Amino acid sequence: MTSQTKQHSEVPFGHQDRLFIGGNWIKPSSDSKFDVIAPATEEIYVSVAEAFEPDVDRAVAAAREAFDRGPWPRMSHAERAGYLRALAKGLNDRAEDVALTWPNEMGILHSTAQMFSGAMGGIFEYYAGLADTFQFEERHHPYGGGQVGLLVREPVGVVAAIIPWNAPINLLSNKLAPALLAGCTVIVKASPEAPSSAYIVAEIAQAIGIPPGVINVITAERAASEMLVRHPGVDKVAFTGSTAAGRKIAAICGDRIARYTLELGGKSAAVILDDFDLETAATSLAGSTCLMSGQVCSSLTRIIVSRHRHDALVDALSAKFGAIKVGDPFDPATEIGPIAMRRQRDRIEQLIAKGESEGATLAVGGRRPAHLNRGFYIEPTVFGNVHNDSTLAREELFGPVVSVIPADNEEQAIDIANDTIYGLNNSVFTNDVQRAYEVARSLRSGTVGHNAFRTDFSIAFGGFKQSGIGREGGVEGLHPYLETKTVVLEGTPDHLAD
């Protein structure tokens, strides 16, 4: 192992054999651990403690105590904002630690991880700023009696934040920051494949002195995770992951009328209108497909184009995708890294084979790179002549695979884009801004971009249909952590009397 490789494989956090519960690093109920496999080397990167049902009970009890009897929900929003700013500074100070762990967990390029990790403190700063601008209390004139009506927004309670493996620090931050500002206490359930970011956040939380039980961190498999969702001490579940898991969580929460938000899968479309240059579109799509090795729920994987331009677009995409450099995520020359894990690459390969058997044309890629003898790599892949009712067009691959689908006209292109159980993201490629707006309003998805893959958590992120319920990011991302209460008074309370 070279010195550079050793540096890249370092683990920049401690307490790997512990769980963070009630403000302390505690020994778990068993000695079982999760081995995190580095996708570029297939070697163990780190092993962390596995939580079981007794540990879930302890975490919920700590969060419940902190919410029911602790100071956190009784602080002012400005006081809580001070802790958010301290968390922001801690994340900024440890951005490189997060950026080091991320490629070792899911294969993202180190350069991309550095860019994203450096922005995470800004999420906590943003929500801290809402302490001064968001209306947590509104005055109304009551019509059913009384003199003063108030609409107040209070914390929903104990939150279970269930974090996936593909973008853990982003999705953790967009759940934790608004929950904390609202006054909630949180149990962060980290993914067994990508627990590092949660450990780093827990270390920061302890260092800044956040009250015990406000943030708790465990890493667990499905049985313990399901117990967390079912737990009567949990008031709300915030989940990001597969649509299949989301359906089960929704059913469990529905059974006990618990609150939940779900950010689920996607099969997003890029609609290429006839006035847009195909080379420009291909360049844009190739670049966005490289992001996180295509392991992005909102990735544009269905490319819809007029039938008479189909072959030309397939050729343009094939040239771009075929030139992408696949390799070590820490190598500055690499443009796309590995898939996160063996089982995920195996599934992608199975779906590629299914696409070929169903009659789609494999134009480029679809194989393991010949020059790499280890690591969970797959070549960037383009399929042409894909039918929208095929497996390739219906199932989320979660990898660098795009399908080009021909349409007879613009109206049919929009219909094809909407003909899916998902509705997370879409884009329209056209030189006409007005037409872009009109098509965007016709597309049934939580985000619609123009001339590129677009995602903006500063506004709102989430999906229509089976891509989820609720939104994360921006002011919209705060609402799910609040309950609204109507208070009708016979007079004016002191804080409104001045």
PyMOL commands that set and color helices and strands:
alter all, ss='L'
color gray80, all
select helices_A, chain A and resi 3-8+53-68+72-74+77-93+95-106+110-117+120-133+168-182+196-208+222-230+243-256+278-294+307-322+342-357+391-394+410-418+433-442+465-467+475-477+479-481+494-497
alter helices_A, ss='H'
color red, helices_A
select strands_A, chain A and resi 19-21+24-26+33-37+44-49+137-140+148-155+158-162+185-190+215-219+236-240+259-263+268-272+300-306+361-364+381-384+401-407+425-429+447-450+468-469+482-489
alter strands_A, ss='S'
color yellow, strands_A
deselect
rebuild
show_as cartoon
